[in-house]
Amino acid sequence: MAWVLLILFVAAILQGAVGFGFALVAMPALALVMDAQSAAALVALTGISLSTVMLFQNRKGLHLGEAAGLIAAAAAGVPIGVYLLANAPKEPLLIALGIIIIAFSLFSLARPAAVEIKDRRWRFAAGFAGGVLGGAYNIPGPPIIFYGAMRRWPPERFLAVTQAFFLPVAVMVAAGHAVAGFWSREVLIACAASIPGVVIASFIGRRLTAGISAAALSKAVYGLCLVLGVVILAMNIG
């Protein structure tokens, strides 16, 4: 339990600091100390409280039309992801998780010049992909972050739209996990124990980064995720 609470606390600090990264850090780390289904259920439940706090903090930049399209598309993808989590063999699922995290981390660290897209209809593809990844791995962020980068969102809009997306997706994913039977007694206890610390950690992250470059902090997050992705991949291959 102590390791679980520590992982969630650290992940929430990172989320508070850069606006994303909670599930991206928590999922691979928790997968090292508990089964993938329990880890996914726990991250979704705790993510609801965290996203609620962060959406309130960044509400001024919210663009409802952009967020609504992403959320609607995610609603179609979440059940597919939950089905994969419930029925796919454990090792291939974790191998795929490791590959996705490694690829996303390397892309983000390299920071190639992103192609700018002006057609907002791409938000449906991004939202659907985020829903599938959210349902299966609880990491809906990568497609949305790619989309936001290619749309050239200013920082205020980026934070507001991503949090407006993460909150309802977390609720949908948590509901799917409940239907699939992932809510064990241990998961609910860990969730109840972690929520106060997670909320406090989000404020700590926001304060700690006052004098730190957001770009430098993001690189540290991606570097940590890269290491975690490699560890998960190594543990499930061979």
RABEL-V192843 format. One line per field, one symbol per residue. ss: DSSP state (H for helix, E for strand, - for the rest). Layout:
ss = ???
//
This chain:
ss = -HHHHHHHHHHHHHHHHH---HHHHHHHHH-----HHHHHHHHHHHHHHHHHHHHHH-HHH--HHHHHHHHHHHHHHHHHHHHHHHH--HHHHHHHHHHHHHHHHHHHHH-----------HHHHHHHHHHHHHHHH---HHHHHHHHHH----HHHHHHHHHHHHHHHHHHHHHHHHHH----HHHHHHHHHHHHHHHHHHHHHHHHHHH--HHHHHHHHHHHHHHHHHHHHHHH--
//
